[in-house]
Amino acid sequence: MSIFDNEEEYYMRQALGEARMAFDEGEIPVGAVIVCNGQIIARAHNNTERLHDVTAHAEMIAFTAATNTLGSKYLPDCTLYVTLEPCYMCAGAAGWTQIGRIVYGASDPKAGFGRVGRKLLHPKTKVEGGLLEEECVALMKDFFKSKRG
């Protein structure tokens, strides 16, 4: 039995849609949505290539959009749905936003924040991984396979 419900799968599918846009634009296919009170308040996908900006990760762009939408730099009542486990930079930013919850699809054993543990996050942030993991992993594998040609 999954710990996730259909509503959560819906939000992760929205993040996957963002990741597919990134894929189509030649970006590493990571997508994110931020949900607050049952509504998506931010959507983003990686834009590092297009913007020539190594910080233009899906999560970073989504944090900016969400905080602008709410008019607050803090997101304690929000959930970030992201297709790949956040990197150190994004986990650090998540910590500063005090986001209430992070749900990710695929783990990232090479660059995911899990390598250093939860200390990058706010102490109250809840984290769950593995939502639609197979689809998230498949999209990443397809992307890198297409790059190797």
Steps between C-alpha positions, in 0.01 A plus 500: 500500500638839401541770763392749232147573386351588161518871571872474562544297183317776314747760627800282413355448151490878469869508598566225243332718238745776588787250478385396151509866394858517624581182305352651182710814552822300541514560874555228759138390555418613850163655574346645812171633630426660834160445656339708774152439639417256220604735218808505279658840562823445302623287210849477359751287317875516459621798298876486554583472129256761373591753767872409515450484875612204708256603774192485275383167638128422498477528878675838516271648236195350673604643839526848350161468329332365815640765731397771252149351480462492878684824566716327759849353502380205708303196379418300816150405380618387157616177339763478229443216253814442295592219262857462629637513854619858553872574480691668783432848363127442466477331839679798655253737333214279620639537851497878470139499375403278794287296259272263688546192286702366208379208289736375231480231236846361426791485741831655394775307675776707333380855562188477716490665841455157661877453470548755775177434685218726605717771653455723193123508552293681759453271803121494452509408129358155429654302211360211303652338193395249239177652366466385136865403526503268198366772268742757638797265460393399148485862385853567631635183339336587167651847510855385565465217248396755236806712586739207461340431166 
